[in-house]
């Protein structure tokens, strides 16, 4: 996911073989070792250009506490 100065982040670097279904839940993949896998993030939506964006489960504008994840090898 990447922010784009709009209300919701877009999914980027999606492979050509990926098949998302609108309204399905999207989870972290664990790729890149930034976050553990299988953390629910939000709901997938399809935009007018057939791209994908995500409605997060949290309202980022109202977030006042953040948890930092430290994944050890």
N, C-alpha and C positions, 0 to 999 in steps of 0.2 A: 504494500500500500504506500501511496505517496500523496502528500498534501499538494493541492494545486490552487490555493486561495479561493476555493469554493467551500460550500458547506460540508461536503463529504469527500473523503479521500478516494482516489481511483486506484484500481489494481494495475500495476505495471509489471513488465517483464513476464507476462503470461504467455505460456507456450501456445503454439498454433493448435495443439491437440487438446488443450484444456477445454473442458465442457462444463461451464457453470450453469446452474439453473437459478433463475430469479427466485428470491426469497429463501434460498438455502443459507445455512449458517456457514461462515468461513472461520477457519481456525489457523493459528500460527503453524508453520511447517517445521520449524526447528532448523531450517537451512540457514547457513551463515552464522550459526552459533550466537545470534543476538537474543533470541527468546527460546524457551523450551517449546517443544511441539505440543499440539492439541489444546492450546488456550483459545477458547471461543472469543472472537473479536467483534463480529457483527453479522449483518444480513447483506447478501449480495443483491445488487440491482443492476439493470441494464440501462445504459443511457441512450440518447437519440442516435449516437454514432455506432451503436452495437459494442461499445466498450463497457467495462464493468466498474462500478463504484460500490462502496460499502457504507451502510448506515451502522455506525458503531453502537455497541451496547451501552456505552457511556456518553454523556454529554460533555465533550471536552471543555466547553466554555464554563461549565460549572464545576470542573474538577479543581479541588484545592489540596488534595493529598495524592502523592504519587509513590508507588512502590518501585524500587530499583531492584531488578533481578540480577544476581551475580551467579553465573553458571560456572562451576569449576570443572576442569577437564577430568 
